Amino acid sequence: MKAFVLIKVEPGKVRSVVEEVSSMRHVKEVYCVTGPDDIIAFLEAEDARDISEVILADLHSIEGINATDTRLVVELS
């Protein structure tokens, strides 16, 4: 399963949040972006449960993260 997580961060915390998110399990790529969100992280895991655990247990515990918004990748066949 693949997912993109849009992350809103407190001012002045982007660099430290990027460093912490980059080292997390299932996180494959992390980008600082312009627009309403500050960071986009790309996750890849075995299933939705793994993605949920990373978001709820790991991401939400990082100081400086105000909000996350997750987009699951839908595979078309």
C-alpha positions as CSV (number, residue, x, y, z in Angstrom):
1,M,0.0,0.0,0.0
2,K,1.2,3.5,-0.8
3,A,0.2,6.8,0.6
4,F,1.0,10.5,0.5
5,V,0.8,12.4,3.8
6,L,0.3,16.2,3.7
7,I,1.8,17.8,6.8
8,K,1.2,21.2,8.3
9,V,4.0,22.4,10.6
10,E,4.5,25.2,13.1
11,P,6.6,28.1,11.9
12,G,10.3,27.4,12.4
13,K,9.9,23.7,12.8
14,V,10.0,22.5,9.2
15,R,13.7,21.5,9.1
16,S,13.5,19.4,12.3
17,V,10.2,17.8,11.3
18,V,11.6,16.8,7.9
19,E,14.7,15.2,9.6
20,E,12.5,13.3,12.0
21,V,10.0,12.1,9.4
22,S,12.7,11.1,7.0
23,S,14.1,8.5,9.4
24,M,10.7,6.9,10.2
25,R,9.7,3.4,9.1
26,H,7.8,3.1,5.8
27,V,8.7,6.7,4.8
28,K,10.4,6.5,1.4
29,E,10.5,10.2,0.4
30,V,9.9,13.6,2.1
31,Y,9.6,17.0,0.4
32,C,9.2,20.5,1.6
33,V,6.5,22.2,-0.6
34,T,4.8,25.5,-1.1
35,G,1.0,25.9,-0.7
36,P,-1.3,25.2,2.3
37,D,0.9,22.3,3.4
38,D,4.6,22.4,4.4
39,I,5.7,18.9,3.9
40,I,4.6,15.9,1.8
41,A,5.8,12.4,2.8
42,F,5.5,9.3,0.6
43,L,4.9,6.1,2.6
44,E,5.0,2.5,1.4
45,A,3.9,-0.4,3.6
46,E,2.4,-3.8,3.6
47,D,-1.2,-2.7,4.3
48,A,-3.4,0.1,5.6
49,R,-2.9,-0.9,9.2
50,D,0.9,-0.2,8.9
51,I,0.2,3.2,7.3
52,S,-2.3,4.0,10.1
53,E,0.2,3.1,12.8
54,V,2.9,5.3,11.3
55,I,0.5,8.3,11.1
56,L,-1.3,7.9,14.4
57,A,1.6,6.6,16.6
58,D,4.7,8.1,15.0
59,L,3.8,11.3,13.0
60,H,1.3,12.6,15.5
61,S,3.9,12.4,18.2
62,I,6.4,14.7,16.5
63,E,6.7,18.1,18.0
64,G,5.8,20.8,15.5
65,I,3.3,18.9,13.5
66,N,-0.1,20.7,13.6
67,A,-2.1,18.5,11.2
68,T,-1.8,15.6,8.7
69,D,-4.0,14.7,5.7
70,T,-3.5,11.3,4.1
71,R,-4.1,10.3,0.5
72,L,-4.0,6.5,-0.2
73,V,-2.8,5.6,-3.6
74,V,-5.5,3.7,-5.6
75,E,-4.0,1.2,-8.1
76,L,-6.0,1.0,-11.4
77,S,-5.9,-2.2,-13.3
